[in-house]
């Protein structure tokens, strides 16, 4: 999950292709229009996604490393010159670009297959959420939570999270943890609803 969970992201991407007979059905994020395709086409899509994801992750890490080095060497000078806002804006633009890039490679099959005949109606939001939660393990949610906590702790060691723009960090952490807790509750509720009743 997230931009840096390579194998998990690729597995989640592959989960959009549901086996159906000798082929499979693709639904974007498991809720879009369904498209029939062969297993060979599915393998090509997954391989292309994994390849582009590796490139995107590697490039993003390199760019962030350059930003980190720049902050170490020229951070004080930039802040003293009153250019901190411009620097942060540049970081935001880079992150926005990569967000669009990762979104683009995620939706690539839908753009390629959109001209094909959709053989079934799209899943409803509730059905897609149920499918997603059923395939997601609790360990994945917990892993993301620990990753968020780790990043926050690393950030807090070099920034005063009680002043300035750094105050956004604990707010963002709280939002992430609340979303994860809500998702885990939804998964528990879905699992409880699907559990056969003990009553006769």
C-alpha positions in Angstrom: 0.0 0.0 0.0 1.2 3.5 -0.7 3.8 4.6 -3.2 6.6 2.5 -1.7 4.9 -0.8 -1.1 6.1 -2.3 -4.4 5.0 -5.9 -4.1 1.8 -5.0 -2.2 0.9 -2.4 -4.8 1.5 -4.8 -7.7 -0.6 -7.4 -5.9 -3.3 -4.9 -5.4 -3.1 -3.9 -9.1 -3.3 -7.6 -10.1 -6.4 -8.0 -7.9 -8.3 -5.8 -10.3 -8.3 -8.8 -12.7 -10.8 -11.4 -11.6 -10.3 -14.9 -13.1 -13.3 -15.8 -15.3 -13.1 -19.1 -17.2 -10.0 -19.2 -19.4 -9.6 -15.4 -19.1 -10.4 -12.7 -16.6 -12.5 -9.6 -16.0 -10.8 -6.3 -15.3 -12.5 -3.6 -13.2 -10.6 -0.4 -12.3 -10.2 -0.4 -8.5 -12.6 -3.4 -8.5 -15.6 -1.1 -9.1 -15.4 0.3 -12.6 -16.7 -1.0 -15.9 -15.9 -4.7 -16.4 -13.8 -5.7 -19.4 -13.1 -9.2 -20.6 -9.5 -10.0 -21.6 -7.1 -13.0 -21.9 -4.7 -14.1 -19.2 -1.8 -13.1 -21.5 -3.2 -9.6 -21.7 -3.6 -9.5 -17.9 0.0 -10.6 -17.5 1.2 -7.9 -19.8 -0.7 -5.2 -17.9 0.7 -6.4 -14.6 4.3 -6.6 -15.9 4.0 -3.1 -17.4 2.6 -1.8 -14.1 5.4 -3.4 -12.0 8.0 -2.0 -14.4 6.6 1.5 -14.3 6.1 1.4 -10.6 9.8 0.5 -10.0 10.9 3.4 -12.2 8.5 5.8 -10.5 9.6 4.7 -7.0 13.3 4.8 -7.9 13.0 8.3 -9.4 10.9 9.6 -6.5 13.4 8.3 -4.0 16.3 10.0 -5.9 14.4 13.3 -6.1 13.5 13.2 -2.4 17.1 12.4 -1.6 18.2 15.5 -3.6 15.7 17.6 -1.7 17.0 16.3 1.6 20.6 17.0 0.6 19.5 20.5 -0.5 17.7 21.1 2.8 20.9 20.1 4.7 23.3 22.2 2.7 21.1 25.2 1.8 18.1 25.0 4.1 19.2 27.8 6.4 20.1 30.1 3.6 16.8 29.5 1.8 14.8 30.1 5.0 16.9 33.2 5.8 16.2 34.6 2.3 12.5 34.1 2.8 12.2 31.5 0.1 10.9 28.7 2.3 7.5 28.9 0.9 8.8 28.7 -2.7 10.9 25.7 -1.8 7.9 23.9 -0.1 5.8 24.8 -3.2 8.4 23.1 -5.4 8.3 20.0 -3.2 4.5 20.0 -3.4 4.6 20.2 -7.2 7.0 17.3 -7.4 4.8 15.2 -5.2 1.7 16.2 -7.2 3.5 15.1 -10.4 4.3 11.7 -8.9 0.8 11.4 -7.6 -0.5 11.9 -11.1 2.1 9.5 -12.5 1.2 6.7 -10.1 -2.5 7.3 -10.7 -1.9 7.1 -14.4 -0.1 3.8 -14.4 -2.8 2.4 -12.1 -5.6 3.3 -14.5 -3.7 2.4 -17.7 -5.7 -0.8 -18.4 -9.0 1.2 -18.2 -7.8 3.7 -20.8 -6.6 0.8 -23.0 -9.7 -1.3 -22.6 -12.3 1.5 -22.6 -13.2 0.9 -26.2 -14.1 -2.7 -25.5 -17.6 -3.8 -24.8 -18.3 -3.9 -21.0 -20.0 -7.2 -20.5 -21.5 -6.4 -17.1 -22.5 -3.4 -15.2 -20.0 -1.8 -12.8 -19.9 -2.9 -9.3 -21.6 -0.6 -6.8 -19.4 1.3 -4.3 -20.6 -1.0 -1.5 -19.7 -4.2 -3.5 -16.3 -2.8 -4.4 -15.6 -1.8 -0.8 -16.6 -5.3 0.3 -14.3 -6.9 -2.2 -11.4 -4.7 -1.3 -11.8 -5.2 2.4 -12.1 -9.0 1.9 -8.8 -9.1 0.1 -6.9 -6.8 2.4 -5.3 -8.3 5.5 -5.3 -6.7 8.9 -1.5 -6.9 8.9 -1.4 -4.5 5.9 -3.4 -1.9 7.8 -1.1 -2.4 10.9 2.0 -2.1 8.7 0.8 1.1 7.2 0.1 2.5 10.7 3.6 1.6 11.9 5.1 3.1 8.8 3.2 6.3 9.4 4.3 6.4 13.0 7.9 5.7 12.1 7.9 8.5 9.5 6.4 10.9 12.0 9.0 10.0 14.7 11.8 10.6 12.2 10.3 13.9 11.2 9.7 14.9 14.8 13.4 14.4 15.6 14.5 17.1 13.2 11.4 19.5 13.4 9.5 21.1 16.2 6.0 19.7 15.5 4.4 22.3 17.9 5.3 25.3 15.9 5.0 26.6 12.3 4.1 24.5 9.3 5.4 21.4 11.1 2.3 21.4 13.2 0.6 19.8 10.2 2.6 16.6 10.8 0.7 15.3 13.9 -2.6 16.3 12.2 -1.7 14.3 9.1 -0.7 11.4 11.3 -4.0 11.5 13.1 -5.9 11.6 9.9 -4.0 8.5 8.6 -4.5 6.6 11.8 -8.2 7.4 11.9 -8.7 6.3 8.3 -6.9 3.0 9.0 -8.9 2.4 12.1 -12.1 3.1 10.2 -11.1 0.7 7.4 -10.2 -2.0 10.0 -13.6 -1.6 11.6 -15.3 -1.8 8.2 -13.4 -5.1 7.5 -14.4 -6.5 10.8 -18.0 -5.6 10.2 -18.0 -7.1 6.7 -16.4 -10.3 8.1 -19.0 -10.5 10.8 -21.8 -10.0 8.3 -20.5 -12.9 6.1 -19.9 -15.2 9.1 -22.6 -17.9 9.2 -25.0 -17.6 12.0 -24.8 -20.1 14.8 -28.5 -20.0 15.3 -30.6 -22.8 13.8 
